[in-house]
Amino acid sequence: MVNANGIAMDAVEEQNTGGDEETNLAKQLANPISSLISVPFQANQDFGYGPSHNGYKFTLNIQPVIPISLTKDWNLILRTIFPIVSQHDLFYVENVPKNSPIQPQNRSQDGLSDTTQSFFFSPKVPGPFGLIWGIGPALLYPTGTHPFLGTGTFSIGPTVVVLKQMGELTAGALMNQLWSVASEEDRKSVSQMFLQPFLAYTTKTHTTFTLNTESTANWNNTPGDAKWTVPIIGTVSQILKIGKQPISIGVAGKYYVDSPRYGPDWGVRFIVTLLYPTARPQPGPVAGTYGKDK
């Protein structure tokens, strides 16, 4: 686990956790570039899609986070998002004439969406003002199993995260910008930004309250249509133990303050995260989580 103060590790651990492993884990789950090994299973259900506004989409994001110690000064945090999707009536048009060329309509799509992988190079010791940061490349792999589930492009771009932990509070932001460098035939190029500011508060009972947005800007969207998808997300999560296995469980509500035409209106989220703390933490920043995604 990353802890970064340049003092003896036992003292750091005692300062940060008060000897409480669950409190330490809860704080680590507020930091996207923690060196805590974690495997979140994030189930999202979003409503209000499509021309009928009756469409809905279920997305199970499997998001393993693997920290790698490169040197005594640097970590590499590998974050991967595998989205499994089931969506219904996102493109369905009601009352289409029988002689319409768009019939028959494919009302449901199920399968794998595109996979996102981020590589954060992060110093083990916080920078000026106690800031924890990481920077590196982000890649989008065209793993979608249906044309409606993926972009059909291989995309790449920069990603960066900056945060500060102040006692029970964690505040920061994560972003990436992706551009397509290779596309399948007849697929649009990608120019897309993801932006996630977040604020988290962890209580002494290992409960974390998080407010964030996971906004996406599609710069190539059709002129006249909104480029931004902006959900406001409130999350409550709790650290528990099943036997000796620490886990985090959480629930969230989402309200979309902006989205393209036929985009979602609201949604819910359930999260179960398996946590694998190291037996002996190495010096570095205090750890935590990101909700990303995308």
C-alpha positions in Angstrom: 0.0 0.0 0.0 1.3 3.4 -0.9 2.1 5.6 2.0 4.4 8.6 1.5 5.9 10.5 4.3 9.6 9.6 4.4 9.3 8.4 8.0 9.5 4.9 9.4 6.8 2.8 7.9 5.4 1.6 11.2 5.0 5.2 12.3 3.3 6.1 9.1 0.9 3.2 9.3 0.1 4.1 12.9 -0.5 7.8 11.9 -2.7 7.0 9.0 -4.8 4.3 10.4 -4.5 4.5 14.2 -3.8 0.8 14.0 -7.2 0.3 12.2 -6.8 -1.7 9.0 -10.4 -1.1 7.9 -10.0 2.7 8.2 -6.8 2.5 6.2 -8.4 0.4 3.5 -11.4 2.8 3.3 -9.0 5.8 2.8 -7.0 3.8 0.2 -10.2 3.2 -1.8 -10.6 7.0 -2.2 -7.4 7.2 -4.3 -7.3 6.1 -7.9 -3.6 5.3 -7.8 -3.4 3.4 -4.6 -0.9 0.6 -4.5 -3.7 -1.5 -2.9 -4.5 -4.5 -5.1 -8.3 -4.4 -5.7 -10.9 -6.0 -8.0 -14.1 -4.0 -8.2 -17.3 -5.4 -9.7 -19.4 -2.4 -10.5 -23.0 -3.0 -11.7 -24.7 0.0 -13.4 -28.3 0.2 -14.5 -29.2 3.4 -16.4 -32.7 4.4 -17.6 -34.3 6.8 -20.1 -32.4 6.0 -23.2 -33.6 6.1 -26.8 -36.2 7.9 -28.9 -38.9 6.4 -26.7 -37.0 7.3 -23.5 -37.9 3.8 -22.3 -34.6 2.2 -23.1 -32.3 0.9 -20.4 -28.7 -0.3 -20.2 -27.0 -2.7 -17.7 -23.2 -2.5 -17.5 -21.0 -4.7 -15.3 -17.6 -3.2 -15.1 -14.8 -5.5 -13.9 -12.0 -3.2 -12.9 -8.8 -4.9 -11.6 -6.2 -2.5 -10.2 -2.7 -3.9 -10.1 0.2 -1.8 -8.6 3.7 -2.6 -9.6 6.8 -1.2 -7.8 9.2 -0.1 -10.5 12.0 1.4 -8.4 12.4 2.7 -4.9 10.9 6.0 -6.0 8.2 5.0 -8.6 5.1 2.9 -8.9 3.2 1.8 -12.0 -0.6 1.5 -11.4 -2.3 -0.6 -14.0 -6.1 -0.1 -14.2 -8.2 -2.0 -16.6 -12.0 -1.8 -17.2 -13.8 -4.8 -18.9 -17.4 -3.8 -19.6 -20.1 -6.4 -20.0 -23.3 -4.8 -21.4 -26.9 -5.7 -21.9 -29.0 -2.9 -23.4 -32.6 -2.7 -24.7 -34.4 -0.1 -26.9 -31.5 2.3 -27.0 -32.1 2.7 -30.8 -35.7 1.5 -31.1 -38.1 3.9 -32.8 -41.8 3.4 -32.0 -44.7 3.3 -34.5 -42.4 2.8 -37.5 -44.5 2.1 -40.7 -44.3 -1.5 -41.9 -42.7 -0.4 -45.2 -39.9 1.6 -43.4 -36.4 0.6 -44.6 -35.1 0.4 -40.9 -37.2 -2.7 -40.2 -36.7 -5.2 -38.6 -35.3 -3.3 -35.6 -32.6 -4.8 -33.4 -34.1 -3.9 -30.0 -31.5 -5.7 -27.8 -27.7 -6.0 -27.8 -25.7 -8.1 -25.3 -22.0 -8.7 -25.1 -18.6 -7.1 -24.4 -18.0 -3.4 -24.9 -14.6 -1.7 -25.6 -11.9 -2.3 -23.0 -10.0 0.7 -21.4 -6.6 0.3 -19.9 -4.6 3.1 -18.1 -1.0 3.1 -17.0 -0.2 5.6 -14.2 3.4 6.3 -13.3 3.3 7.7 -9.8 6.0 8.7 -7.4 5.9 6.9 -4.1 6.4 10.2 -2.2 3.8 13.0 -2.5 4.8 16.1 -4.2 4.6 19.8 -3.1 1.6 20.5 -0.8 1.1 16.8 -0.2 -0.3 16.2 -3.7 -0.4 12.6 -5.0 -0.3 12.3 -8.7 0.1 9.9 -11.6 0.4 10.3 -15.4 0.7 8.0 -18.3 -1.0 6.6 -21.4 -4.6 5.3 -21.7 -5.7 2.9 -24.4 -9.1 1.9 -25.8 -9.2 -1.6 -27.3 -12.0 -2.4 -29.8 -13.3 -5.5 -28.0 -17.0 -4.7 -28.6 -18.9 -7.8 -29.8 -21.6 -5.8 -31.6 -21.4 -2.6 -33.6 -23.8 -0.9 -31.1 -21.6 -2.0 -28.2 -18.2 -0.5 -29.3 -16.5 2.1 -31.3 -14.7 -0.2 -33.6 -11.5 1.8 -33.1 -8.2 1.4 -31.3 -7.6 4.7 -29.5 -4.8 6.1 -27.3 -4.1 9.3 -25.4 -2.8 10.7 -22.1 -4.3 10.2 -18.6 -3.6 12.1 -15.4 -4.8 12.0 -11.8 -4.1 14.5 -9.0 -5.4 14.3 -5.5 -4.8 15.3 -1.9 -5.8 13.4 1.3 -6.5 15.6 4.4 -7.4 13.4 7.3 -10.8 11.9 6.5 -11.2 13.9 3.3 -9.9 13.0 -0.2 -10.3 15.4 -3.1 -9.0 15.2 -6.6 -9.7 14.7 -10.3 -8.9 12.1 -13.0 -9.0 12.7 -16.7 -8.1 11.2 -20.0 -8.3 12.1 -23.7 -8.5 9.5 -26.4 -8.0 9.7 -30.1 -8.5 6.9 -32.6 -5.4 5.7 -34.4 -6.9 2.7 -36.2 -10.6 2.1 -37.1 -12.7 -0.6 -38.7 -14.2 0.2 -42.0 -17.2 2.5 -41.9 -16.6 3.4 -38.3 -16.3 7.0 -37.0 -13.1 8.3 -35.6 -13.0 8.9 -31.8 -12.0 12.1 -30.0 -13.3 11.7 -26.5 -12.5 13.1 -23.1 -13.3 11.6 -19.7 -13.3 13.8 -16.6 -13.9 12.7 -13.0 -13.6 15.2 -10.1 -14.3 13.5 -6.8 -14.7 14.3 -3.1 -14.8 11.5 -0.5 -15.2 11.5 3.3 -14.4 8.5 5.4 -15.9 8.0 8.9 -14.4 6.2 11.9 -16.8 3.4 11.2 -15.1 2.7 7.8 -18.0 4.2 5.8 -17.1 6.4 2.9 -19.4 9.0 1.3 -18.4 10.1 -2.2 -19.7 12.8 -4.5 -18.3 12.8 -8.1 -19.1 13.1 -11.7 -17.9 10.7 -14.5 -18.3 13.1 -17.4 -17.6 12.2 -21.0 -17.2 14.7 -23.9 -17.6 13.3 -27.4 -15.9 16.0 -29.5 -17.0 14.3 -32.8 -20.7 14.3 -31.9 -23.2 15.4 -34.5 -23.4 19.2 -34.7 -26.5 20.4 -32.8 -26.4 17.5 -30.4 -24.9 17.7 -26.9 -21.3 16.7 -26.7 -21.3 16.1 -22.9 -22.7 13.3 -20.8 -22.6 14.5 -17.2 -23.9 12.2 -14.4 -23.8 13.5 -10.8 -23.1 10.4 -8.6 -23.5 10.0 -4.9 -22.1 6.9 -3.3 -22.0 5.3 0.1 -19.6 2.4 0.7 -18.6 0.3 3.6 -15.5 -1.8 4.4 -16.4 -5.3 5.7 -14.6 -8.6 6.2 -15.8 -12.1 5.1 -13.6 -14.4 7.2 -10.2 -12.9 6.6 -11.1 -11.4 3.2 -11.6 -7.6 3.3 -14.2 -6.3 0.9 -16.0 -3.0 0.2 -19.7 -2.9 -0.7 -21.4 0.2 -2.0 -24.5 1.7 -3.5 -24.9 4.8 -5.6 -27.5 7.0 -7.3 -26.9 8.8 -10.6 -28.7 11.8 -12.1 -27.7 13.0 -15.6 -27.6 16.8 -15.7 -26.6 16.7 -19.4 -26.5 14.1 -22.1 -26.8 13.8 -25.9 -30.2 13.3 -27.5 -31.6 9.9 -26.5 -29.1 9.7 -23.7 -29.9 8.4 -20.1 -31.8 10.3 -17.5 -30.9 8.5 -14.2 -29.4 5.3 -12.9 -28.2 3.2 -10.0 -25.0 1.5 -9.1 -24.0 -1.4 -6.9 -20.3 -2.2 -6.2 -18.5 -5.1 -4.6 -14.7 -4.7 -4.3 -12.3 -7.5 -3.3 -9.3 -6.0 -1.5 -5.8 -7.5 -1.2 -3.7 -5.5 1.2 0.0 -6.3 1.2 1.5 -7.9 4.3 4.1 -5.2 4.6 3.4 -1.8 3.0 6.1 0.0 1.1 6.8 3.7 1.4 4.6 5.8 -0.8 1.4 7.9 -0.9 -1.7 6.9 1.0 -4.1 4.9 -1.2 -7.7 4.9 -2.4 -10.2 4.4 -5.4 -11.9 5.9 -8.5 -15.2 5.2 -9.8 -13.9 4.4 -14.0 -13.9 4.0 -15.3 -15.0 4.6 -18.6 
